[in-house]
């Protein structure tokens, strides 16, 4: 029953977490964000002491059940391994291998050092929850949306309007490539050797593996029943059972219970460890390499990062012929990215965000996308605002509500109304009122704070005038600006968000007598 319980819990949690990332129709209530908050790294960064204490206590008592049933990347590896067994149509056999202790602790040390020096990219890249979030957002979600659109086409042909079309947008080449590499890389390791990623690279696996050495309940051999047939070792996807010496490496054991299920002599059990029990079998081969590993735990830790270079191509236009010379149109070049609401400032945002892209997936306006080098090399894949497909809704706080790491603090609607993410900028020579001498005013109509308003220009024409001090940086003006090829109005980001006060004119109540004529 142990394995059946583990598989049932794993399938339920994995399905709900995946659907939460894919859900564009809000089928799952907002309270399901607790599924992301119970992940180890998000809880650590958010300083969620209740969740951290629960996960640590769970590990100390039962071993690495987090890796086995709660972590979505761990369950993804189990699914890949299961498919490999079904597709190959032969018994899947694993073999015992010694722990890659130097590699495991080197990766954990490099991740910790990089994080302390503000290079959060490595933590976000290796964190199993963040990595799976990018898989769901960049790879699974487009397929899910395409399936929805296909169903909409089919049902509409039968005059049923249960489904509706949704837009599918590219979210970023670099993040998609990294997500694809993660899918293939971890998938291949799982296809061949099961939980290799968990026990060699994953920093969470290394941390919880260390704690699981002291867990109360452990997988153990029953010496008088074991005939050393090796079935347990062949079914151990963590490659941590040495059946010849009847030893289980509890650092790497993920409590999958495969060994207990396959043993035909009940020679494997999951029970509290006995302190009085002394193993008669020769343990020297197993303990020799563990002592050697311990001596090199303090080895030099290095992290090599390649410098990424990107260039932006500059466009060049010829001014139109007119009776009076006009200034040439100017290309829009944003110098500072726009961090989502609730980020407070770039430094804090980079330290907290692990690029799980849940905010990217959940944004109803599709304005949050992964950055490339806008935040620097350490901030790769962290979200920023783009206004090519929409603008940040004035009353929307979804991204703040779903963020599991507290990188985006929770804001009420009123607090967001007074949060300045960026400031509006106006390029006169790009404006169609100036260039084509035609009426517009779209930017002013879409500004919720009237940071953009129309003032008299020529004759009956009016032209935008900006007041950056009361701009909240929602991008409504930039999104609707019809000027081509370059926008005449745009939002420049702020490295630290401001709290602004917006004065509204008081509306006097007018008492209407009789008919009001």
C-alpha positions in Angstrom: 0.0 0.0 0.0 2.9 2.4 0.5 3.7 2.6 -3.2 0.0 3.0 -4.1 -0.4 5.8 -1.6 2.7 7.6 -2.9 1.6 7.2 -6.6 -1.9 8.5 -5.8 -0.7 11.5 -3.9 2.0 12.3 -6.6 -0.5 12.1 -9.5 -3.0 14.4 -7.7 -0.4 17.0 -6.8 1.3 16.9 -10.1 -1.9 17.2 -12.0 -3.2 20.1 -10.0 0.2 22.0 -10.2 0.3 21.5 -13.9 -3.3 22.6 -14.4 -2.7 25.6 -12.2 0.0 26.8 -14.6 -2.1 26.0 -17.7 -5.4 27.3 -16.5 -6.4 30.4 -18.5 -10.1 30.2 -17.7 -9.7 30.3 -13.9 -11.1 26.8 -13.5 -9.1 26.4 -10.3 -9.8 28.9 -7.5 -7.1 31.3 -6.4 -6.5 29.4 -3.1 -4.8 26.6 -5.2 -1.7 28.8 -5.2 -0.9 27.0 -2.0 0.4 24.2 -4.3 3.3 26.5 -5.3 3.8 27.9 -1.8 4.6 24.4 -0.4 7.6 24.0 -2.7 11.0 24.2 -0.9 12.8 27.1 -2.6 9.8 29.4 -2.8 9.1 28.8 0.8 12.7 29.5 1.7 12.9 32.7 -0.3 9.5 33.9 1.0 10.7 33.0 4.6 7.5 31.0 5.0 8.5 29.4 8.3 5.4 27.3 8.6 5.9 25.6 5.3 9.7 25.2 5.9 9.2 23.7 9.3 6.6 21.3 7.9 8.9 20.2 5.0 11.9 19.8 7.3 9.9 17.9 9.8 8.5 15.7 7.1 12.0 14.9 5.9 13.3 14.2 9.4 10.5 11.8 10.1 9.8 10.1 6.8 12.8 10.8 4.5 12.7 12.5 1.1 8.9 12.4 0.6 9.1 15.9 -0.8 11.3 14.7 -3.7 9.1 11.7 -4.1 5.5 13.2 -4.1 5.5 17.0 -3.8 8.2 18.2 -6.2 6.7 18.4 -9.7 10.1 17.9 -11.4 10.6 14.7 -9.4 7.2 13.4 -10.5 8.0 14.4 -14.1 11.1 12.1 -14.0 9.0 9.3 -12.7 6.5 9.7 -15.6 9.4 9.6 -18.1 10.9 6.5 -16.5 7.4 4.8 -16.6 7.0 5.6 -20.2 10.5 4.3 -21.0 9.5 1.0 -19.4 6.2 0.8 -21.4 7.7 1.9 -24.8 10.8 -0.4 -24.6 8.6 -3.3 -23.6 11.1 -4.9 -21.4 11.9 -5.0 -17.7 13.5 -1.7 -16.6 16.7 -2.5 -14.7 18.6 0.0 -12.7 22.0 -0.7 -11.2 23.6 0.5 -8.0 26.1 3.3 -8.4 28.3 5.2 -5.9 27.1 8.6 -4.9 28.6 11.6 -6.8 29.2 13.4 -3.6 31.8 15.8 -5.0 29.6 16.9 -7.8 26.5 17.2 -5.7 28.1 19.4 -3.0 30.0 21.4 -5.6 26.7 22.3 -7.4 25.0 23.2 -4.1 28.0 25.3 -3.0 28.2 27.1 -6.4 24.5 27.8 -6.3 24.7 29.2 -2.7 27.8 31.4 -3.5 26.2 32.7 -6.7 23.0 33.5 -4.8 24.9 35.3 -2.0 26.6 37.4 -4.7 23.3 38.4 -6.3 23.6 35.9 -9.3 20.1 34.4 -8.8 20.0 33.0 -12.4 21.8 29.8 -11.3 19.4 29.1 -8.4 16.4 29.7 -10.8 17.9 27.5 -13.4 18.5 24.5 -11.1 15.6 24.8 -8.7 13.2 21.9 -9.6 10.0 23.9 -9.1 11.2 26.9 -11.1 12.5 24.6 -13.9 9.2 22.7 -14.1 7.3 26.0 -14.1 9.1 27.1 -17.2 8.4 23.8 -18.8 4.7 24.2 -18.1 4.6 27.9 -19.2 6.7 27.8 -22.4 6.1 24.2 -23.7 3.0 22.7 -22.2 0.8 25.8 -22.2 1.0 26.6 -25.9 0.0 23.0 -26.6 -2.9 23.3 -24.1 -4.1 26.6 -25.7 -3.8 25.1 -29.2 -5.9 22.2 -28.1 -8.5 24.6 -26.7 -8.6 26.5 -30.0 -9.0 23.3 -31.9 -12.0 22.3 -29.7 -13.5 25.7 -30.2 -13.4 25.3 -33.9 -15.0 21.8 -33.7 -17.7 22.8 -31.3 -18.5 26.0 -33.1 -19.1 24.1 -36.3 -21.9 22.3 -34.4 -23.3 25.6 -33.0 -21.9 25.0 -29.6 -20.0 27.8 -27.9 -18.7 26.1 -24.9 -15.1 27.0 -25.8 -13.6 30.3 -27.0 -10.5 31.2 -29.0 -7.4 32.4 -27.0 -4.3 34.1 -28.3 -1.0 32.2 -28.3 2.0 34.5 -28.1 5.8 33.9 -28.1 7.1 34.6 -24.6 10.8 34.8 -25.3 13.3 32.8 -27.3 15.9 32.4 -24.6 13.5 31.2 -22.0 11.9 28.8 -24.4 15.2 27.4 -25.5 16.2 26.9 -21.8 12.9 25.2 -21.0 13.3 22.9 -24.0 16.9 22.1 -23.0 15.7 21.3 -19.5 12.9 19.1 -20.8 15.2 17.1 -23.0 18.2 17.0 -20.6 16.4 15.9 -17.5 14.1 13.7 -19.6 17.0 11.8 -21.1 18.5 11.3 -17.6 15.2 10.0 -16.3 14.7 7.8 -19.3 18.0 6.0 -18.8 18.8 6.2 -15.1 15.7 7.4 -13.2 16.3 10.0 -10.5 19.9 11.0 -11.7 19.1 14.7 -11.7 17.7 14.6 -8.1 20.8 12.9 -6.8 23.6 14.6 -8.7 22.5 18.2 -9.7 19.4 19.3 -7.8 20.4 21.6 -4.9 17.1 20.8 -3.1 17.8 17.1 -3.4 21.3 17.5 -2.0 20.0 19.5 1.0 17.1 17.2 1.8 19.3 14.2 1.2 21.6 15.3 3.9 18.7 15.7 6.3 17.3 12.3 5.4 20.4 10.6 6.8 18.8 11.4 10.2 15.2 10.5 9.3 13.3 8.2 11.7 11.6 6.0 9.1 14.0 4.5 6.6 14.1 1.7 4.0 15.9 -1.2 5.7 17.0 -4.8 4.9 15.6 -7.7 6.9 18.8 -9.7 7.0 17.3 -13.1 7.9 14.9 -13.0 5.0 17.2 -11.5 2.2 18.8 -13.9 -0.2 20.6 -11.1 -2.1 18.7 -11.7 -5.3 19.2 -8.1 -6.4 15.6 -7.3 -7.3 15.5 -4.3 -5.0 18.6 -2.8 -6.6 17.3 -3.4 -10.1 14.1 -1.5 -9.3 15.7 1.4 -7.3 15.4 4.5 -9.6 17.7 6.3 -7.2 20.5 3.7 -7.7 21.1 3.8 -4.0 20.6 0.2 -2.9 23.7 -2.0 -2.6 22.1 -5.5 -2.5 25.4 -7.3 -2.2 26.2 -5.6 1.1 22.6 -5.0 2.1 23.1 -1.3 2.5 20.8 1.6 1.5 22.3 5.0 0.9 19.6 7.1 2.6 21.2 10.3 1.3 19.8 9.4 -2.1 16.8 7.3 -1.3 13.6 9.1 -2.4 11.2 6.7 -0.6 9.5 5.5 -3.7 8.9 2.0 -2.2 9.7 0.2 -5.4 12.1 -2.0 -3.5 9.5 -3.0 -1.0 6.9 -3.8 -3.7 9.3 -6.0 -5.8 10.8 -8.0 -3.0 9.2 -11.4 -2.9 10.6 -12.4 0.5 9.5 -9.4 2.5 13.2 -8.7 3.1 12.7 -4.9 2.7 10.8 -2.8 5.2 10.0 0.9 5.9 10.1 1.3 9.6 11.8 3.4 12.4 15.5 2.7 12.4 16.8 0.5 15.2 19.7 2.0 17.1 20.6 -1.3 18.8 20.9 -3.3 15.6 24.4 -4.1 14.5 25.1 -5.3 11.0 27.2 -8.4 10.8 27.8 -8.3 7.1 31.0 -6.7 6.0 30.2 -2.9 5.6 33.7 -1.8 4.7 33.2 -1.3 0.9 30.1 0.9 1.5 31.5 3.0 4.3 35.0 3.5 2.8 33.8 5.7 0.0 31.4 7.6 2.3 34.4 8.6 4.5 36.3 9.7 1.4 33.4 11.8 0.3 33.2 13.5 3.7 36.8 14.5 3.4 36.2 16.4 0.2 33.0 18.1 1.2 34.9 21.3 1.6 36.5 21.2 -1.8 36.9 24.3 -3.9 33.6 25.3 -5.5 33.5 27.1 -8.8 30.9 28.4 -11.2 31.8 29.3 -14.7 29.4 31.6 -16.6 29.6 32.5 -20.2 29.2 36.1 -21.2 26.2 36.6 -23.4 26.3 39.4 -26.0 23.3 40.8 -27.7 22.9 43.6 -30.2 20.0 45.7 -31.2 19.7 46.7 -34.9 19.0 50.4 -35.4 16.5 51.5 -38.0 16.7 54.5 -40.3 13.9 56.4 -41.9 13.7 59.2 -44.4 11.5 62.1 -43.4 8.4 62.8 -45.5 8.3 65.7 -47.9 6.3 68.6 -46.5 6.0 72.3 -46.9 8.0 72.7 -43.7 10.9 70.5 -42.6 9.9 68.0 -40.0 12.1 66.3 -37.4 13.0 62.7 -38.4 11.2 60.0 -36.6 13.1 58.5 -33.6 13.4 54.9 -32.6 12.1 54.0 -29.2 14.9 52.7 -27.0 13.8 51.8 -23.5 16.8 52.1 -21.1 15.3 50.5 -18.0 13.0 47.5 -17.9 9.6 47.7 -16.2 9.4 45.3 -13.3 5.9 43.9 -12.5 3.8 45.6 -9.7 4.9 44.6 -6.2 8.6 44.2 -7.2 9.5 47.2 -5.0 13.1 47.5 -6.5 15.4 45.6 -8.8 17.8 44.4 -6.1 15.1 42.8 -4.0 13.3 41.4 -7.1 16.4 39.7 -8.4 17.2 38.1 -5.0 13.7 36.7 -4.6 12.6 35.7 -8.1 13.4 32.1 -9.3 11.9 32.6 -12.8 9.1 30.0 -12.3 7.0 32.2 -14.7 3.8 31.6 -12.8 3.1 35.3 -13.1 3.8 35.1 -16.9 1.3 32.2 -17.2 -1.4 33.9 -15.1 -1.3 37.4 -16.4 -4.7 38.0 -18.0 -3.3 40.9 -20.2 -0.3 38.9 -21.5 2.0 41.8 -20.7 4.5 39.9 -18.5 7.3 38.1 -20.3 10.8 36.8 -19.4 13.7 39.3 -19.7 16.9 38.5 -21.5 19.7 40.7 -20.3 17.7 43.8 -19.3 18.2 43.0 -15.6 21.8 41.9 -16.2 23.2 38.4 -16.5 22.0 37.4 -13.0 18.5 38.4 -13.8 18.0 36.3 -17.0 14.5 34.9 -17.4 13.1 37.1 -14.7 9.7 38.7 -15.7 9.3 42.2 -17.0 6.5 44.1 -18.6 6.0 44.3 -22.4 3.2 46.3 -24.0 3.1 44.8 -27.5 -0.1 42.7 -26.8 -1.8 44.7 -24.1 -1.3 46.8 -21.0 -1.3 46.3 -17.3 -4.9 46.5 -16.1 -5.3 49.3 -13.6 -7.3 47.1 -11.2 -5.5 43.8 -11.7 -3.2 42.3 -9.0 -3.1 38.7 -10.2 0.7 38.5 -10.5 1.2 39.7 -6.9 -1.4 37.2 -5.7 0.2 34.1 -7.3 3.9 34.8 -6.7 5.1 32.0 -4.3 8.5 33.5 -3.4 7.3 37.0 -2.3 9.4 38.6 -5.1 6.1 40.4 -5.9 4.5 41.4 -2.6 0.8 41.3 -2.3 -0.9 44.6 -3.2 -4.5 45.7 -2.8 -6.1 47.5 -5.7 -5.8 50.8 -3.9 -2.1 50.2 -3.2 -1.5 49.3 -6.9 -3.3 52.5 -8.0 -0.6 54.4 -6.1 2.4 52.3 -7.2 4.6 53.8 -9.9 6.4 51.1 -11.9 7.6 53.6 -14.6 7.2 57.0 -16.1 5.7 58.1 -19.4 7.9 59.6 -22.1 6.7 61.5 -25.2 8.6 61.7 -28.5 7.1 64.6 -30.4 8.5 63.8 -33.8 6.9 60.3 -33.8 3.4 61.6 -33.0 0.9 61.5 -35.8 -0.6 64.8 -34.7 2.8 66.4 -35.3 3.9 64.4 -38.3 0.6 63.9 -40.2 -1.4 66.8 -38.6 -4.3 64.5 -37.9 -6.4 64.2 -34.8 -5.7 61.4 -32.3 -5.8 61.4 -28.5 -5.9 57.6 -28.0 -3.1 57.8 -25.4 -5.0 60.3 -23.3 -8.2 58.3 -23.4 -6.5 55.2 -22.1 -4.6 56.9 -19.2 -6.2 56.0 -15.9 -4.5 58.8 -14.0 -4.5 61.5 -16.7 -0.7 61.6 -16.7 -1.3 62.1 -20.5 -3.8 64.8 -21.5 -4.5 66.7 -24.7 -3.7 70.4 -25.1 -4.3 72.8 -28.0 -1.8 72.5 -30.8 -2.7 73.9 -34.3 -6.1 75.2 -35.0 -8.6 72.5 -33.9 -5.8 70.0 -33.3 -4.7 68.9 -29.8 -1.5 67.1 -28.9 -0.4 65.0 -25.9 1.1 66.6 -22.9 2.6 64.4 -20.2 2.9 64.6 -16.4 5.3 61.8 -15.5 4.9 62.4 -11.7 1.4 60.9 -11.6 2.1 58.1 -14.2 1.8 54.6 -12.8 3.5 52.9 -15.8 0.6 50.7 -16.8 1.5 51.1 -20.5 -2.0 51.8 -21.7 -0.8 54.9 -23.7 2.1 52.9 -25.3 -0.1 50.0 -26.3 -2.8 52.0 -28.1 -0.5 54.6 -29.7 -1.1 54.2 -33.5 2.2 55.8 -34.6 4.3 53.5 -36.9 6.9 52.3 -37.2 7.9 53.8 -33.8 5.6 54.7 -30.9 5.4 58.3 -29.9 4.7 57.6 -26.3 6.2 54.9 -24.1 7.0 54.0 -20.5 10.5 54.0 -19.1 11.0 51.7 -16.1 12.2 52.6 -12.6 14.8 50.7 -10.7 12.8 51.3 -7.5 9.0 51.7 -7.5 7.5 54.9 -6.1 4.4 55.6 -4.1 2.5 58.5 -5.6 -0.4 60.6 -4.6 -3.0 61.4 -7.2 -5.3 64.3 -6.6 -8.8 64.0 -8.0 -11.1 66.9 -8.5 -14.0 66.8 -6.2 -17.3 66.5 -7.9 -20.0 68.8 -6.4 -23.5 67.4 -6.1 -26.0 69.4 -8.1 -29.6 69.6 -6.9 -32.0 69.6 -9.8 -35.3 71.4 -9.2 -38.4 70.5 -11.1 -37.6 69.0 -14.5 -34.0 70.1 -14.6 -34.3 72.2 -17.8 
